Amino acid sequence: MGAESAEREFLVSKTVYEMGIPTPEPIRLVTDGTSFGAEYELIQDKRSFTRIISEEPEQLEPPSLRFATLARELHQSQADTTRLPSMKELVKSHIVRNQDIPEDVREKALLFLESVPATATAYIGVG
């Protein structure tokens, strides 16, 4: 990803980690001179949702319920609006910049975004 996107993602991840939300600790930004990314803490014995689905689909319900509970808690958390970007504005800028979106769909999406109330929760950031 580009340097600006990598830095934004890293700073958001760092803020989320500092809020006490269980997530890998962001360590540092990295680059090979062309591409940019971030290095994160390795969580031992972690299993991804995808792996559980593929290896033990019968065990899907417990982690699904846990994920839903954690997502609800996250989305109800107050966001630090001085450090977290507005998701509403980020989505809006992606819609405006993406030339693959048909114009009628772009207009509907932008109108919908305008109808979304401003909030300072971690779900949508700042309106």
Backbone hydrogen bonds, N-H to C=O, Kabsch-Sander energy under -0.5 kcal/mol:
donor,donor_aa,acceptor,acceptor_aa,energy
6,A,2,G,-2.6
7,E,3,A,-2.5
8,R,4,E,-2.4
9,E,5,S,-2.7
10,F,6,A,-2.4
11,L,7,E,-2.7
12,V,8,R,-2.3
13,S,9,E,-2.6
14,K,10,F,-2.5
15,T,11,L,-2.2
16,V,12,V,-2.6
17,Y,13,S,-2.4
18,E,14,K,-2.5
19,M,15,T,-1.3
20,G,17,Y,-1.6
21,I,16,V,-1.5
23,T,21,I,-0.8
27,I,39,E,-3.2
28,R,39,E,-1.1
30,V,37,G,-2.7
32,D,35,S,-1.5
33,G,35,S,-0.5
36,F,1,M,-1.6
37,G,30,V,-2.4
39,E,28,R,-3.1
41,E,25,E,-2.6
43,I,41,E,-0.6
44,Q,42,L,-0.7
46,K,43,I,-1.3
52,I,48,S,-2.2
53,I,49,F,-2.5
54,S,50,T,-2.3
55,E,51,R,-3.0
56,E,52,I,-2.6
59,Q,56,E,-2.5
60,L,57,P,-1.4
64,S,60,L,-1.9
65,L,61,E,-2.6
66,R,62,P,-2.2
67,F,63,P,-2.7
68,A,64,S,-2.5
69,T,65,L,-2.3
70,L,66,R,-2.6
71,A,67,F,-2.8
72,R,68,A,-2.3
73,E,69,T,-2.2
74,L,70,L,-2.7
75,H,71,A,-2.8
76,Q,72,R,-1.0
76,Q,73,E,-0.6
77,S,73,E,-0.7
77,S,74,L,-1.2
79,A,120,A,-4.1
81,T,79,A,-1.3
83,R,80,D,-2.0
84,L,80,D,-2.5
87,M,85,P,-0.6
87,M,124,I,-0.9
88,K,124,I,-1.2
90,L,86,S,-2.3
91,V,87,M,-2.9
92,K,88,K,-2.2
93,S,89,E,-2.4
94,H,90,L,-2.0
95,I,91,V,-2.4
96,V,92,K,-2.3
97,R,93,S,-2.3
98,N,94,H,-2.2
99,Q,97,R,-0.8
101,I,98,N,-1.1
106,R,102,P,-2.7
107,E,103,E,-2.5
108,K,104,D,-1.9
109,A,105,V,-2.7
110,L,106,R,-2.5
111,L,107,E,-2.3
112,F,108,K,-2.5
113,L,109,A,-2.5
114,E,110,L,-1.8
115,S,111,L,-1.1
115,S,112,F,-0.9
116,V,112,F,-0.8
116,V,113,L,-0.9
121,T,125,G,-0.5
122,A,74,L,-0.6
122,A,77,S,-2.4
123,Y,75,H,-0.7
124,I,121,T,-0.5
125,G,121,T,-1.8
